[in-house]
Amino acid sequence: MKEIRILVQFAAENLAVADNHVAQLETTCSRMSHTPGCLQFEVFRSATQRRRYALIEHWASQTAHEAFQLARGARPEPPAVSRSSASTTTIKPGSLDRLVS
């Protein structure tokens, strides 16, 4: 099976929202090290634009990622989704609970 990498870029509405979401992602990162098939799960923050940050996931296989998604109750993405393109998500206050479980 092929390994997959996922990159999600975020642009928070303000620094407080960014600080909160990055802190939540850092907590999630420490838990993910014990997840079967998860090879990397890290958050990186821009040094010059503190509202911007990125989540990088590296999975042993599409199957491992789908198993993780199903275990947390999320619907896995269809196989046709391109894993090579990055997306930017704008984070607004109150919208974090559905992004980080």
C-alpha positions as CSV (number, residue, x, y, z in Angstrom):
1,M,0.0,0.0,0.0
2,K,1.1,3.5,-0.7
3,E,1.8,6.0,2.1
4,I,-0.3,9.2,2.0
5,R,0.4,12.7,3.1
6,I,-2.2,15.3,4.0
7,L,-1.5,19.0,4.3
8,V,-4.1,21.4,5.6
9,Q,-3.3,25.1,5.8
10,F,-5.3,27.4,8.1
11,A,-5.7,31.2,8.3
12,A,-7.4,32.1,11.6
13,E,-9.6,35.2,11.9
14,N,-7.4,36.6,14.6
15,L,-4.4,35.6,16.9
16,A,-6.6,34.4,19.8
17,V,-8.4,31.9,17.5
18,A,-5.0,30.8,16.0
19,D,-3.5,30.4,19.5
20,N,-6.5,28.3,20.7
21,H,-6.6,26.1,17.6
22,V,-2.9,25.5,17.5
23,A,-3.0,24.5,21.2
24,Q,-5.8,22.0,20.5
25,L,-3.9,20.6,17.5
26,E,-0.7,20.2,19.6
27,T,-2.7,18.2,22.2
28,T,-4.1,16.1,19.3
29,C,-0.6,15.6,17.9
30,S,0.7,14.0,21.2
31,R,-2.3,11.6,21.2
32,M,-1.8,10.7,17.5
33,S,1.7,9.2,18.1
34,H,-0.1,6.1,19.4
35,T,-2.6,5.8,16.5
36,P,-2.0,2.7,14.3
37,G,-0.8,3.7,10.9
38,C,-0.1,7.3,11.8
39,L,3.6,8.1,10.9
40,Q,3.4,11.9,11.4
41,F,0.9,14.3,12.8
42,E,2.4,17.8,13.3
43,V,1.3,21.4,13.4
44,F,3.6,24.1,12.1
45,R,3.0,27.9,12.6
46,S,4.3,30.7,10.5
47,A,7.0,32.7,12.2
48,T,6.0,35.9,10.3
49,Q,2.2,35.6,10.0
50,R,1.1,34.1,13.3
51,R,-2.5,33.7,12.1
52,R,-1.3,31.1,9.6
53,Y,-0.5,27.5,10.5
54,A,-0.5,24.1,8.9
55,L,-1.3,20.5,9.9
56,I,0.8,17.8,8.3
57,E,-0.4,14.2,8.4
58,H,1.6,11.2,7.1
59,W,-0.2,7.8,7.1
60,A,1.2,4.3,6.3
61,S,-1.7,3.8,3.9
62,Q,-5.1,5.2,2.8
63,T,-6.6,2.2,4.6
64,A,-5.0,3.3,7.9
65,H,-6.3,6.9,7.5
66,E,-9.8,5.7,6.6
67,A,-9.8,3.4,9.7
68,F,-8.9,6.4,11.9
69,Q,-11.6,8.5,10.3
70,L,-14.2,5.8,10.8
71,A,-13.1,5.2,14.5
72,R,-13.7,8.9,15.2
73,G,-17.0,8.9,13.5
74,A,-16.0,10.9,10.4
75,R,-16.9,9.9,6.9
76,P,-13.7,9.0,4.9
77,E,-13.0,11.1,1.8
78,P,-13.7,9.5,-1.6
79,P,-10.6,7.9,-3.2
80,A,-10.8,10.4,-6.1
81,V,-9.8,13.3,-3.8
82,S,-6.4,14.5,-4.7
83,R,-3.9,14.2,-1.8
84,S,-1.2,16.3,-3.5
85,S,-3.0,19.7,-3.3
86,A,-3.1,21.9,-0.2
87,S,-6.2,23.7,0.9
88,T,-6.6,26.8,3.1
89,T,-9.4,26.9,5.7
90,T,-10.4,30.1,7.4
91,I,-11.0,29.5,11.1
92,K,-13.6,31.6,12.9
93,P,-14.5,31.7,16.6
94,G,-16.8,28.9,17.6
95,S,-15.9,26.7,14.6
96,L,-13.1,24.7,16.3
97,D,-15.1,22.0,17.9
98,R,-16.0,20.3,14.6
99,L,-12.4,20.4,13.4
100,V,-10.5,19.0,16.4
101,S,-12.0,16.1,18.3
